[in-house]
Amino acid sequence: MTKYDVIVIGAGHAGIEAAHASAKLGCSTLLLTIDIDRIGALSCNPAVGGVSKGHLVREVDALGGLIGKITDKAAVAYRFLNRSKGKAVWATRVQVDKYLYPKIAREFLENTKNLTILQAKVKCLIVKNKKFVGIETNFGQMIEAGAAIICAGTFLKSTIHIGLNSFSGGRLGEESSDELFESIRKLKITTKHFKTGTCARLDKRSIDFLKMQEQVPDTDVIPFSFSNSQILTDQLSCYITRTNKKTHKIILANLNRSPLYTGKIKAHGVRYCPSLEDKIVRFGDREGHHIFIEPEGRDTNEVYPNGISTSLPLDAQIDFIHTIEGLEKAVVLRPGYGIEHGLIDARELDANLEAKKVGGLFFAGQVNGTTGYEEAAAQGFIAGVNAVLAVKGKKPLVLKREEAFIGVLIDDLTAKGTDEPYRMFTSRSEFRLSVRESNAIFRLSPLALKLKLIDKNEYERVLARQEEIKKTLTELAVVKVAFEGKKISLREILKRPNISFENIEKDLADKNISGSPLGKADGQVKIEAEIEVKYEAFLRREKVWQAELKHLERIKIPKMDFTKVPSLSKEVVEKLTKFKPGTLAEALRISGITPAAILAIYSFIKRR
Ligand SMILES: Cc1cc2nc3c(=O)[nH]c(=O)nc-3n(C[C@H](O)[C@H](O)[C@H](O)COP(=O)(O)OP(=O)(O)OC[C@H]3O[C@@H](n4cnc5c(N)ncnc54)[C@H](O)[C@@H]3O)c2cc1C
């Protein structure tokens, strides 16, 4: 039997990172995937990042992963989201070329030492004495390994729905992975199904863009990967249109043919990324919903109408699309569809993403109940590193919530599980200012160096950037200018709510004050310096909260009847009984559990 250190099953966004991280750390790694031509396929929207998802991309990049690098190379448009808010919450979103992205992903993997990629479908996991030992493929290969990472995405026992027509499939045109799902179930790991969906794709030659509003990409955005200093490629615009009353009428008239509304789809769907029929039923009073016509690539006529995900029958899809301004004659190239896919309950996993019931068996990505490329990549990377650490008998890598959004994501999943597809949100983190997108590289690169995920040269570039920020902060404190009749430091001026770093730069230029290092600051330096100055007090407060939380982590909650705790609401009692948190810190992380409830439980435990 052939033998590897680590086997990765599935070459989606989780599998790419898992295989790369494992091979980079020196383990002989085998990446198995159903179709080698579909490595890194973008099943849905050809876009990476966005609010809080951008954090995950930059964190994986800081740790030495690939998603940021692939995205920068495949980018067709960059945008900063949340621009109307403070820089601490700006988020990067990048539109990518759907064809280029998988090509670049494959190139990265093919150039990774210690990594073998094979096309094969894993049908069976071999486990002995509660320990993973190997796999069997559909071609009859038996392969041994010290650990495996299951990154099978939306493919586990999946059903595709287009109207009332449903059939087996992991993605449109691709087969479902039923035997692997059965093999997981045989290990007594709890499984369930979730639902997600995508929209029809259109031919851009049939669209009247003159009837739509153009959205031009931003030119001042910072590339996703710290290894890239500037955006090199030309960028493409998006176009905005909206649904209207006629669109809504057609959708409502066809609900009796919708798998969602006839009860054919039973699984829970993504609450925050609903289908168009969902939006119209839930927000019926709205006049219209925005649709963003996004390019799918440079060399294709196919475009992605973001906002009209649906599983209605194809004829109804075509009819409602033709009611939309600019899309009256749109040619539908592929139908939208819904998919129900199998997954595991992530509470079956330890915080290192290893199954509690089977040593050496790891899970990452959509199979753990998440949705999104970024969530998948983040888990894949951590599972890849942890599989290596397990094989080498070393301590696992578990990022803390106050260290990274990845820490929040994995802690939420493994401690609380999820009843619906989980996507990252800024509000899920208690430390939104100190754990921000723009400082991911500074937060995580020391750890990446320690784990040998990045080399010394890469780390020195990070230190140099940190030094630039420090110098800029000193300059801001030292240089004084006349402002509102007084001479005050630039730092004091920057503290004002409506004054940005760019305002100060412009003012210095207008006053002809030259020779200041401020003029040389690059994008990230400006953003970081401004955040450090503007949010100084808030950042200090977050540090205090972090210290307090450390104590909560130490306070264990014994087996108890929460109905006996005075002043807890029914909802709080229900949640505590359901999730059974082990410590006060875990209890606080459950959504809806307030600090006041924590105090009540604390007093109760102490009294007992
Ligand atoms: C219809 C649809 C709509 C979606 N809509 C959204 C959305 O609106 N928003 C959003 O953020 N995300 C959406 N997604 C989800 C997004 O595509 C996933 O979150 C992301 O791709 C998950 O990455 P992954 O690596 O976990 O799995 P995937 O990208 O699904 O990759 C899974 C990989 O596993 C391989 N595989 C499966 N079984 C086996 C086996 N037995 N042996 C070997 N290889 C195997 C497959 O070939 C594939 O390479 C959608 C996905 C689909 C299919």
The ligand as a Gaussian input file, in Angstrom:
#p B3LYP/6-31G(d) Opt

LIG

0 1
 C      -24.746000      26.253000      -5.590000
 C      -23.782000      26.876000      -4.629000
 C      -24.038000      28.130000      -4.132000
 C      -23.185000      28.728000      -3.244000
 N      -23.468000      29.972000      -2.780000
 C      -22.618000      30.605000      -1.967000
 C      -22.886000      31.920000      -1.518000
 O      -23.897000      32.494000      -1.841000
 N      -21.999000      32.527000      -0.699000
 C      -20.885000      31.895000      -0.314000
 O      -20.103000      32.484000       0.417000
 N      -20.617000      30.661000      -0.700000
 C      -21.460000      30.005000      -1.531000
 N      -21.215000      28.739000      -1.938000
 C      -20.259000      28.030000      -1.203000
 C      -18.849000      28.080000      -1.652000
 O      -18.747000      27.617000      -2.942000
 C      -18.193000      27.175000      -0.660000
 O      -18.373000      27.700000       0.633000
 C      -16.750000      26.943000      -0.869000
 O      -16.452000      26.589000      -2.163000
 C      -16.386000      25.836000       0.100000
 O      -15.092000      25.437000      -0.087000
 P      -14.684000      23.983000       0.270000
 O      -13.241000      23.897000       0.003000
 O      -15.173000      23.631000       1.602000
 O      -15.480000      23.058000      -0.768000
 P      -15.647000      23.087000      -2.344000
 O      -15.169000      24.343000      -2.923000
 O      -17.055000      22.669000      -2.579000
 O      -14.668000      21.924000      -2.807000
 C      -14.909000      20.581000      -2.500000
 C      -13.892000      19.719000      -3.204000
 O      -13.980000      18.391000      -2.726000
 C      -13.891000      17.487000      -3.809000
 N      -14.491000      16.230000      -3.359000
 C      -15.718000      16.006000      -2.858000
 N      -15.876000      14.729000      -2.502000
 C      -14.708000      14.096000      -2.781000
 C      -14.252000      12.760000      -2.678000
 N      -15.033000      11.807000      -2.191000
 N      -13.005000      12.464000      -3.091000
 C      -12.179000      13.428000      -3.583000
 N      -12.569000      14.713000      -3.718000
 C      -13.813000      15.044000      -3.321000
 C      -14.614000      18.211000      -4.928000
 O      -14.256000      17.676000      -6.181000
 C      -14.094000      19.639000      -4.707000
 O      -12.839000      19.796000      -5.313000
 C      -22.041000      28.079000      -2.834000
 C      -21.769000      26.802000      -3.333000
 C      -22.632000      26.216000      -4.229000
 C      -22.324000      24.850000      -4.773000

